[in-house]
Amino acid sequence: MIRTLIVDDSPLIREGIRLLLESEKDIEVVGEAADGALAVSAVSRLRPDLIFLDVQMPGTDGFEVLEKAVSPTCAVIFVTAYDDYALRAFQANAVGYLLKPITPRLFQAALQRARQVLSAGRSESTRETSPSRSLARLVAKDGGRFIVLRPDEVDWISSAGDYVELHAHERSFLVRHTLSELESALDPEKFVRIHRTTIVNADRVRAIEALPQGDFSVMLTTGARLRLSRSYRARLLP
């Protein structure tokens, strides 16, 4: 059985999650908490395998609960009314990120990811004690849903005003974060800044050609061409 704790300051949300879990034969709801402080105590006392965790709560928020109480063997699915915390949630290696109001389809998808993580004996909700340089997932909004991408699925990343654009699978996805934030979160051995507006997956680079003004043209395996500026040359060329 997957011992599950529900943490949310809204009684209606807690009841809704409990109802969605009622038909799940492998889930046992072992407790609820209405704020972060109670959640920290409940995690220590109940030792759940899975937590549905609200982000914004009185006193201690969801991320502080992760810092104070959650062990590496516990999977976490964030539940929130705001999409602003998606990147931070997945930097914390949450297995799911559900927006309120919760839809049964997305709820089931997040629950299935939690099952896979727990059954494999490895939790993707491990909290790092220092800022991560190896982001496990990238989360982008696609209409009314979130797309979860592994970093190795991304070909390149470009800035787009107040957003960044992830280019993957011959599509592009907008994320509300800066290029510098993603650069600091991704593996620097694989994702290389080649321009003030561009980060490239080094594994996708097929060829580099010199341009007349001293910059370079970077050709990817997908056929895309990007500009490598002189100031970033040393990051990709010897």
Backbone as CSV, one residue per row, in Angstrom:
resi,resn,N_x,N_y,N_z,CA_x,CA_y,CA_z,C_x,C_y,C_z
1,MET,0.831,-1.212,0.000,0.000,0.000,0.000,0.869,1.267,0.000
2,ILE,0.389,2.289,-0.672,1.087,3.571,-0.694,0.453,4.477,0.360
3,ARG,1.178,4.696,1.439,0.681,5.523,2.533,0.715,6.987,2.098
4,THR,-0.460,7.623,2.135,-0.604,8.940,1.519,-1.091,9.987,2.514
5,LEU,-0.453,11.158,2.465,-0.824,12.297,3.306,-1.325,13.425,2.403
6,ILE,-2.434,14.062,2.787,-3.009,15.166,2.031,-2.809,16.455,2.818
7,VAL,-2.137,17.433,2.203,-1.825,18.692,2.887,-2.381,19.856,2.076
8,ASP,-3.363,20.555,2.626,-3.940,21.724,1.962,-4.737,22.518,2.992
9,ASP,-4.691,23.850,2.896,-5.435,24.637,3.876,-6.918,24.733,3.553
10,SER,-7.341,24.192,2.416,-8.757,24.195,2.048,-9.389,22.835,2.346
11,PRO,-10.381,22.793,3.228,-11.060,21.515,3.505,-11.696,20.912,2.251
12,LEU,-12.202,21.763,1.348,-12.834,21.254,0.133,-11.819,20.575,-0.778
13,ILE,-10.613,21.136,-0.882,-9.569,20.508,-1.708,-9.136,19.191,-1.094
14,ARG,-8.958,19.157,0.220,-8.570,17.902,0.872,-9.620,16.827,0.638
15,GLU,-10.891,17.210,0.764,-11.969,16.251,0.548,-12.011,15.794,-0.916
16,GLY,-11.755,16.726,-1.836,-11.744,16.364,-3.249,-10.652,15.367,-3.581
17,ILE,-9.454,15.566,-3.028,-8.356,14.624,-3.262,-8.682,13.269,-2.647
18,ARG,-9.241,13.288,-1.448,-9.621,12.035,-0.793,-10.641,11.262,-1.643
19,LEU,-11.601,11.972,-2.220,-12.604,11.317,-3.067,-11.965,10.734,-4.331
20,LEU,-11.024,11.465,-4.908,-10.338,10.957,-6.097,-9.509,9.714,-5.792
21,LEU,-9.082,9.572,-4.552,-8.250,8.432,-4.160,-9.065,7.228,-3.680
22,GLU,-10.347,7.429,-3.459,-11.179,6.370,-2.863,-11.153,5.073,-3.664
23,SER,-11.144,5.173,-4.980,-11.214,3.969,-5.815,-9.842,3.361,-6.107
24,GLU,-8.780,3.967,-5.574,-7.420,3.467,-5.824,-7.083,2.399,-4.780
25,LYS,-7.027,1.150,-5.215,-6.865,0.028,-4.290,-5.506,-0.003,-3.596
26,ASP,-4.508,0.645,-4.209,-3.165,0.593,-3.625,-2.837,1.832,-2.792
27,ILE,-3.837,2.688,-2.568,-3.622,3.923,-1.812,-4.317,3.854,-0.455
28,GLU,-3.587,4.196,0.583,-4.160,4.316,1.922,-3.914,5.739,2.417
29,VAL,-4.967,6.515,2.586,-4.834,7.872,3.121,-4.636,7.763,4.633
30,VAL,-3.449,8.112,5.084,-3.121,7.933,6.501,-3.318,9.206,7.315
31,GLY,-3.555,10.335,6.633,-3.765,11.560,7.396,-3.939,12.772,6.513
32,GLU,-4.325,13.888,7.149,-4.477,15.175,6.490,-3.835,16.246,7.360
33,ALA,-3.459,17.346,6.726,-2.938,18.495,7.471,-3.430,19.762,6.799
34,ALA,-3.780,20.754,7.613,-4.376,21.984,7.104,-3.380,23.128,6.968
35,ASP,-2.142,22.937,7.418,-1.124,23.969,7.225,0.256,23.323,7.260
36,GLY,1.276,24.135,6.968,2.621,23.602,6.864,3.178,23.041,8.154
37,ALA,2.923,23.720,9.268,3.438,23.255,10.561,2.855,21.891,10.923
38,LEU,1.551,21.738,10.703,0.921,20.443,10.969,1.439,19.374,10.010
39,ALA,1.760,19.793,8.772,2.295,18.844,7.793,3.651,18.310,8.224
40,VAL,4.512,19.189,8.724,5.834,18.758,9.192,5.689,17.717,10.294
41,SER,4.777,17.985,11.233,4.535,17.046,12.322,3.968,15.733,11.806
42,ALA,3.024,15.808,10.839,2.385,14.606,10.311,3.360,13.734,9.542
43,VAL,4.260,14.360,8.791,5.259,13.586,8.041,6.154,12.815,8.996
44,SER,6.591,13.481,10.058,7.448,12.824,11.044,6.729,11.682,11.751
45,ARG,5.449,11.886,12.037,4.673,10.903,12.796,4.171,9.752,11.926
46,LEU,3.730,10.064,10.715,3.059,9.061,9.877,3.981,8.405,8.842
47,ARG,5.068,9.057,8.502,6.038,8.556,7.517,5.349,8.095,6.220
48,PRO,4.679,9.019,5.531,3.966,8.643,4.307,4.926,8.334,3.152
49,ASP,4.418,7.581,2.183,5.174,7.323,0.954,4.921,8.419,-0.080
50,LEU,3.728,9.019,0.004,3.300,10.009,-0.982,2.586,11.158,-0.274
51,ILE,2.872,12.387,-0.721,2.212,13.566,-0.162,1.622,14.393,-1.293
52,PHE,0.341,14.736,-1.169,-0.265,15.768,-1.998,-0.095,17.065,-1.222
53,LEU,0.700,17.994,-1.745,1.179,19.115,-0.950,0.823,20.465,-1.588
54,ASP,0.061,21.265,-0.866,-0.259,22.621,-1.310,1.001,23.481,-1.222
55,VAL,1.095,24.486,-2.082,2.255,25.378,-2.056,2.042,26.519,-1.065
56,GLN,0.976,27.284,-1.252,0.738,28.452,-0.413,-0.196,28.105,0.741
57,MET,0.366,28.149,1.950,-0.403,27.862,3.167,0.004,28.845,4.251
58,PRO,-0.843,29.064,5.256,-0.466,29.957,6.360,0.785,29.463,7.073
59,GLY,1.662,30.387,7.404,2.867,30.023,8.155,3.915,29.383,7.277
60,THR,4.004,28.085,7.318,5.014,27.322,6.581,4.458,26.894,5.233
61,ASP,5.133,27.291,4.123,4.611,26.915,2.807,5.108,25.517,2.410
62,GLY,4.650,25.051,1.250,4.968,23.694,0.826,6.453,23.428,0.658
63,PHE,7.197,24.410,0.160,8.629,24.209,-0.036,9.363,24.117,1.305
64,GLU,8.888,24.864,2.286,9.487,24.770,3.622,9.178,23.410,4.250
65,VAL,8.000,22.859,3.947,7.686,21.509,4.428,8.697,20.519,3.867
66,LEU,9.026,20.659,2.568,10.027,19.776,1.958,11.367,19.885,2.674
67,GLU,11.752,21.114,2.979,13.051,21.326,3.633,13.097,20.757,5.041
68,LYS,11.972,20.839,5.753,11.968,20.470,7.167,11.628,19.013,7.431
69,ALA,10.871,18.382,6.520,10.295,17.100,6.928,10.419,15.963,5.930
70,VAL,10.401,16.231,4.644,10.242,15.147,3.672,11.548,14.407,3.445
71,SER,11.481,13.075,3.504,12.666,12.234,3.338,12.850,11.858,1.881
72,PRO,14.044,11.375,1.483,14.296,10.966,0.102,13.406,9.830,-0.375
73,THR,12.766,9.107,0.533,11.926,7.974,0.131,10.468,8.358,-0.050
74,CYS,10.167,9.658,0.011,8.782,10.128,-0.106,8.589,10.862,-1.427
75,ALA,7.539,10.504,-2.170,7.199,11.193,-3.415,6.239,12.331,-3.116
76,VAL,6.378,13.434,-3.848,5.558,14.624,-3.601,4.864,15.069,-4.882
77,ILE,3.560,15.302,-4.784,2.786,15.907,-5.863,2.288,17.254,-5.353
78,PHE,2.752,18.336,-5.961,2.305,19.664,-5.550,0.897,19.941,-6.081
79,VAL,0.115,20.632,-5.268,-1.240,21.046,-5.644,-1.340,22.548,-5.375
80,THR,-1.660,23.342,-6.398,-1.661,24.791,-6.222,-2.597,25.462,-7.212
81,ALA,-2.986,26.669,-6.892,-3.820,27.459,-7.796,-2.986,28.292,-8.750
82,TYR,-1.656,28.234,-8.623,-0.776,29.098,-9.398,0.232,28.274,-10.192
83,ASP,0.503,28.708,-11.447,1.491,27.991,-12.251,2.899,28.559,-12.083
84,ASP,3.053,29.644,-11.275,4.342,30.308,-11.134,5.410,29.441,-10.463
85,TYR,4.979,28.428,-9.718,5.927,27.641,-8.941,6.370,26.351,-9.640
86,ALA,5.978,26.172,-10.897,6.233,24.889,-11.576,7.717,24.566,-11.651
87,LEU,8.537,25.519,-12.084,9.968,25.242,-12.203,10.572,24.921,-10.844
88,ARG,10.223,25.713,-9.822,10.777,25.472,-8.487,10.353,24.104,-7.960
89,ALA,9.117,23.704,-8.259,8.626,22.396,-7.815,9.421,21.265,-8.443
90,PHE,9.711,21.386,-9.717,10.432,20.304,-10.368,11.931,20.366,-10.100
91,GLN,12.448,21.538,-9.729,13.815,21.605,-9.224,13.907,20.841,-7.902
92,ALA,12.811,20.845,-7.163,12.750,20.078,-5.918,12.428,18.609,-6.189
93,ASN,12.347,18.244,-7.486,12.119,16.858,-7.910,10.762,16.310,-7.480
94,ALA,9.758,17.165,-7.506,8.396,16.670,-7.301,8.021,15.746,-8.458
95,VAL,7.175,14.764,-8.188,6.772,13.841,-9.247,5.548,14.347,-10.003
96,GLY,4.885,15.403,-9.482,3.715,15.937,-10.156,3.432,17.355,-9.718
97,TYR,2.673,18.087,-10.555,2.320,19.479,-10.278,0.909,19.691,-10.800
98,LEU,-0.055,19.755,-9.899,-1.460,19.846,-10.275,-1.998,21.248,-10.000
99,LEU,-2.663,21.814,-11.004,-3.300,23.113,-10.833,-4.753,22.939,-10.389
100,LYS,-5.186,23.774,-9.456,-6.575,23.784,-9.037,-7.394,24.597,-10.053
101,PRO,-8.605,24.195,-10.392,-9.281,22.969,-9.957,-8.662,21.727,-10.597
102,ILE,-8.570,20.674,-9.816,-7.898,19.448,-10.255,-8.808,18.656,-11.192
103,THR,-8.257,18.257,-12.330,-9.021,17.417,-13.256,-8.652,15.960,-13.024
104,PRO,-9.617,15.044,-13.107,-9.327,13.623,-12.871,-8.239,13.069,-13.784
105,ARG,-8.199,13.519,-15.037,-7.210,12.974,-15.976,-5.783,13.327,-15.550
106,LEU,-5.551,14.593,-15.229,-4.216,15.002,-14.808,-3.873,14.436,-13.431
107,PHE,-4.876,14.299,-12.584,-4.666,13.685,-11.277,-4.157,12.250,-11.453
108,GLN,-4.799,11.491,-12.341,-4.400,10.105,-12.580,-2.993,10.018,-13.170
109,ALA,-2.660,10.962,-14.053,-1.328,10.953,-14.649,-0.253,11.194,-13.594
110,ALA,-0.501,12.153,-12.694,0.465,12.433,-11.621,0.573,11.256,-10.663
111,LEU,-0.549,10.641,-10.348,-0.551,9.496,-9.442,0.207,8.323,-10.046
112,GLN,0.054,8.123,-11.349,0.762,7.028,-12.002,2.269,7.263,-11.993
113,ARG,2.704,8.516,-12.183,4.143,8.813,-12.098,4.660,8.515,-10.701
114,ALA,3.868,8.859,-9.685,4.281,8.569,-8.308,4.418,7.065,-8.100
115,ARG,3.485,6.294,-8.633,3.572,4.831,-8.513,4.862,4.306,-9.145
116,GLN,5.181,4.819,-10.323,6.375,4.349,-11.031,7.643,4.652,-10.252
117,VAL,7.704,5.857,-9.687,8.872,6.250,-8.903,9.007,5.372,-7.664
118,LEU,7.903,5.181,-6.953,7.949,4.407,-5.719,8.218,2.935,-5.980
119,SER,7.639,2.389,-7.040,7.846,0.963,-7.331,9.266,0.688,-7.797
120,ALA,9.914,1.691,-8.387,11.298,1.520,-8.831,12.276,1.641,-7.671
121,GLY,11.749,2.001,-6.503,12.609,2.095,-5.326,13.476,3.326,-5.319
122,ARG,13.089,4.335,-6.095,13.864,5.577,-6.115,12.895,6.740,-6.114
123,SER,13.083,7.678,-5.248,12.186,8.828,-5.189,12.758,9.984,-5.973
124,GLU,11.921,10.569,-6.828,12.326,11.761,-7.556,11.946,13.021,-6.794
125,SER,11.569,12.853,-5.536,11.262,14.034,-4.725,12.392,14.373,-3.770
126,THR,13.611,13.844,-4.027,14.745,14.108,-3.161,15.082,15.584,-3.142
127,ARG,15.200,16.158,-1.982,15.547,17.572,-1.857,17.056,17.730,-1.792
128,GLU,17.637,18.555,-2.684,19.064,18.848,-2.658,19.336,19.886,-1.579
129,THR,20.492,19.809,-0.946,20.849,20.783,0.075,21.484,22.021,-0.526
130,SER,21.844,21.956,-1.825,22.364,23.123,-2.520,21.657,23.252,-3.849
131,PRO,21.709,24.423,-4.504,20.991,24.600,-5.758,21.360,23.535,-6.774
132,SER,20.363,22.943,-7.411,20.583,21.850,-8.352,21.252,22.325,-9.617
133,ARG,22.221,21.522,-10.108,22.811,21.784,-11.401,22.449,20.655,-12.352
134,SER,21.473,19.870,-11.981,21.053,18.774,-12.841,19.545,18.614,-12.732
135,LEU,18.832,19.552,-13.336,17.380,19.564,-13.277,16.820,18.300,-13.903
136,ALA,15.930,17.615,-13.186,15.409,16.336,-13.652,14.346,16.494,-14.725
137,ARG,13.595,17.606,-14.693,12.508,17.809,-15.640,12.354,19.286,-15.949
138,LEU,11.762,19.538,-17.094,11.361,20.887,-17.463,9.856,20.884,-17.673
139,VAL,9.192,21.907,-17.183,7.737,21.952,-17.231,7.305,23.165,-18.035
140,ALA,6.481,22.939,-19.058,6.004,24.020,-19.905,4.493,23.960,-20.009
141,LYS,3.880,25.123,-20.081,2.437,25.185,-20.240,2.093,25.059,-21.718
142,ASP,1.130,24.205,-22.022,0.703,23.966,-23.404,-0.820,24.031,-23.434
143,GLY,-1.350,25.247,-23.661,-2.796,25.412,-23.603,-3.282,25.255,-22.178
144,GLY,-4.194,24.309,-21.963,-4.745,24.091,-20.633,-4.050,23.003,-19.855
145,ARG,-2.868,22.578,-20.285,-2.173,21.506,-19.581,-0.688,21.829,-19.462
146,PHE,0.022,21.043,-18.660,1.463,21.158,-18.544,2.123,20.010,-19.288
147,ILE,3.191,20.329,-20.015,4.021,19.329,-20.676,5.276,19.136,-19.830
148,VAL,5.590,17.901,-19.491,6.788,17.590,-18.717,7.824,16.983,-19.657
149,LEU,8.976,17.635,-19.753,10.041,17.198,-20.648,11.292,16.845,-19.855
150,ARG,11.950,15.760,-20.233,13.283,15.499,-19.714,14.252,16.459,-20.398
151,PRO,15.277,16.926,-19.709,16.230,17.837,-20.357,16.817,17.284,-21.655
152,ASP,17.066,15.964,-21.710,17.669,15.423,-22.927,16.722,15.414,-24.123
153,GLU,15.448,15.757,-23.901,14.506,15.890,-25.009,14.573,17.273,-25.651
154,VAL,15.194,18.232,-24.972,15.229,19.613,-25.440,16.428,19.824,-26.362
155,ASP,16.185,20.400,-27.538,17.251,20.677,-28.503,17.965,21.988,-28.179
156,TRP,17.191,23.023,-27.929,17.775,24.316,-27.569,16.729,25.172,-26.876
157,ILE,17.189,26.254,-26.237,16.331,27.131,-25.452,16.641,28.568,-25.844
158,SER,15.604,29.358,-26.061,15.810,30.757,-26.444,14.966,31.665,-25.557
159,SER,15.429,32.898,-25.379,14.657,33.865,-24.608,13.532,34.412,-25.473
160,ALA,12.408,34.731,-24.829,11.237,35.255,-25.538,10.524,36.257,-24.639
161,GLY,11.090,37.454,-24.525,10.508,38.468,-23.653,10.590,38.054,-22.201
162,ASP,9.450,37.974,-21.529,9.417,37.577,-20.125,9.414,36.060,-19.955
163,TYR,9.532,35.324,-21.056,9.516,33.865,-21.038,10.786,33.319,-21.667
164,VAL,10.947,32.003,-21.593,11.908,31.309,-22.439,11.144,30.281,-23.262
165,GLU,11.724,29.912,-24.379,11.084,28.988,-25.290,11.907,27.710,-25.357
166,LEU,11.288,26.580,-25.007,11.937,25.282,-25.110,11.632,24.699,-26.483
167,HIS,12.666,24.302,-27.219,12.478,23.711,-28.544,12.738,22.208,-28.440
168,ALA,11.692,21.417,-28.657,11.789,19.963,-28.504,10.739,19.295,-29.379
169,HIS,11.107,18.145,-29.944,10.165,17.351,-30.751,9.520,18.190,-31.862
170,GLU,10.337,19.068,-32.485,9.876,19.917,-33.583,8.747,20.854,-33.170
171,ARG,8.688,21.179,-31.882,7.718,22.127,-31.352,8.436,23.095,-30.417
172,SER,7.739,24.121,-30.005,8.299,25.041,-29.011,7.279,25.245,-27.895
173,PHE,7.785,25.394,-26.667,6.932,25.510,-25.490,7.420,26.684,-24.649
174,LEU,6.499,27.538,-24.208,6.862,28.696,-23.405,6.908,28.358,-21.924
175,VAL,7.902,28.898,-21.233,8.056,28.734,-19.794,8.293,30.113,-19.195
176,ARG,7.615,30.434,-18.108,7.729,31.753,-17.493,8.908,31.825,-16.547
177,HIS,10.115,31.775,-17.111,11.341,31.912,-16.331,12.411,32.529,-17.222
178,THR,13.482,33.000,-16.616,14.544,33.624,-17.388,15.528,32.583,-17.890
179,LEU,16.279,32.971,-18.908,17.303,32.082,-19.455,18.379,31.791,-18.405
180,SER,18.716,32.789,-17.605,19.742,32.599,-16.567,19.293,31.604,-15.501
181,GLU,17.994,31.619,-15.157,17.483,30.662,-14.176,17.629,29.227,-14.684
182,LEU,17.296,29.012,-15.952,17.429,27.668,-16.500,18.896,27.282,-16.658
183,GLU,19.718,28.228,-17.045,21.148,27.935,-17.190,21.741,27.455,-15.865
184,SER,21.317,28.073,-14.759,21.855,27.691,-13.451,21.284,26.367,-12.953
185,ALA,20.136,25.935,-13.518,19.488,24.711,-13.050,19.845,23.481,-13.880
186,LEU,20.294,23.677,-15.119,20.594,22.554,-16.005,22.047,22.109,-15.881
187,ASP,22.311,20.896,-16.312,23.660,20.332,-16.288,24.563,21.142,-17.221
188,PRO,25.584,21.822,-16.692,26.429,22.680,-17.538,27.301,21.906,-18.511
189,GLU,27.450,20.606,-18.292,28.216,19.790,-19.230,27.431,19.513,-20.503
190,LYS,26.097,19.619,-20.416,25.249,19.299,-21.572,24.575,20.522,-22.168
191,PHE,24.213,21.501,-21.318,23.512,22.671,-21.816,24.433,23.884,-21.733
192,VAL,24.727,24.443,-22.907,25.781,25.452,-23.035,25.187,26.761,-23.550
193,ARG,25.507,27.854,-22.885,25.092,29.183,-23.341,25.978,29.557,-24.525
194,ILE,25.376,29.830,-25.691,26.160,30.184,-26.875,25.880,31.622,-27.333
195,HIS,24.921,32.256,-26.696,24.543,33.622,-27.048,23.773,34.172,-25.854
196,ARG,23.673,35.474,-25.739,22.922,36.029,-24.598,21.462,35.616,-24.633
197,THR,20.966,35.154,-25.793,19.567,34.747,-25.910,19.386,33.251,-26.148
198,THR,20.469,32.462,-26.085,20.365,31.065,-26.520,21.200,30.110,-25.666
199,ILE,20.585,28.977,-25.299,21.276,27.840,-24.699,21.048,26.650,-25.616
200,VAL,22.090,25.855,-25.839,21.961,24.706,-26.737,22.306,23.414,-26.001
201,ASN,21.603,22.345,-26.364,21.952,21.003,-25.905,23.156,20.556,-26.718
202,ALA,24.322,20.434,-26.093,25.562,20.134,-26.814,25.490,18.809,-27.565
203,ASP,24.672,17.890,-27.101,24.539,16.608,-27.791,23.843,16.747,-29.141
204,ARG,23.190,17.888,-29.392,22.488,18.098,-30.663,23.355,18.821,-31.694
205,VAL,24.543,19.260,-31.309,25.393,20.022,-32.221,26.045,19.088,-33.242
206,ARG,25.809,19.376,-34.530,26.386,18.559,-35.606,27.621,19.214,-36.202
207,ALA,27.570,20.538,-36.402,28.694,21.240,-37.034,28.694,22.698,-36.614
208,ILE,29.874,23.323,-36.694,30.026,24.735,-36.373,30.804,25.390,-37.505
209,GLU,30.259,26.459,-38.059,30.881,27.139,-39.190,31.195,28.583,-38.815
210,ALA,32.386,29.062,-39.239,32.766,30.447,-38.980,31.978,31.391,-39.882
211,LEU,31.608,32.554,-39.339,30.927,33.595,-40.089,31.870,34.785,-40.286
212,PRO,31.632,35.622,-41.276,32.563,36.705,-41.610,32.883,37.667,-40.470
213,GLN,31.923,38.016,-39.644,32.153,39.019,-38.589,32.779,38.441,-37.322
214,GLY,33.135,37.168,-37.319,33.781,36.567,-36.162,32.882,35.684,-35.326
215,ASP,31.574,35.735,-35.572,30.668,34.808,-34.901,30.667,33.480,-35.638
216,PHE,29.843,32.535,-35.156,29.795,31.211,-35.753,28.346,30.778,-35.932
217,SER,28.128,29.892,-36.876,26.812,29.305,-37.089,26.845,27.867,-36.572
218,VAL,25.936,27.540,-35.692,25.877,26.207,-35.093,24.733,25.432,-35.739
219,MET,25.045,24.314,-36.390,24.017,23.484,-37.009,23.698,22.326,-36.071
220,LEU,22.409,22.116,-35.804,21.980,21.029,-34.938,21.590,19.806,-35.758
221,THR,21.483,18.690,-35.087,21.070,17.453,-35.757,19.652,17.553,-36.294
222,THR,18.872,18.484,-35.757,17.495,18.684,-36.223,17.428,19.529,-37.484
223,GLY,18.565,20.125,-37.884,18.582,21.020,-39.029,18.521,22.480,-38.653
224,ALA,18.228,22.782,-37.395,18.179,24.171,-36.948,19.571,24.793,-36.963
225,ARG,19.628,26.096,-37.236,20.890,26.829,-37.203,20.796,27.924,-36.136
226,LEU,21.797,27.997,-35.280,21.845,28.981,-34.203,23.131,29.779,-34.297
227,ARG,23.140,30.950,-33.699,24.333,31.794,-33.727,25.135,31.630,-32.439
228,LEU,26.426,31.362,-32.599,27.377,31.319,-31.482,28.163,32.614,-31.513
229,SER,27.985,33.461,-30.503,28.681,34.749,-30.497,30.113,34.581,-29.998
230,ARG,30.966,35.518,-30.389,32.388,35.435,-30.043,32.607,35.379,-28.534
231,SER,31.802,36.100,-27.792,31.999,36.155,-26.335,31.697,34.817,-25.647
232,TYR,30.967,33.942,-26.329,30.639,32.632,-25.745,31.390,31.493,-26.436
233,ARG,32.317,31.824,-27.333,33.000,30.818,-28.147,33.667,29.743,-27.298
234,ALA,34.331,30.124,-26.225,35.105,29.169,-25.417,34.224,28.124,-24.751
235,ARG,32.935,28.364,-24.658,32.049,27.407,-24.004,31.724,26.214,-24.890
236,LEU,31.927,26.392,-26.227,31.597,25.316,-27.146,32.776,24.882,-27.992
237,LEU,33.730,25.779,-28.210,34.894,25.473,-29.040,36.177,25.499,-28.200
238,PRO,37.154,24.680,-28.572,38.421,24.683,-27.843,39.201,25.981,-28.078
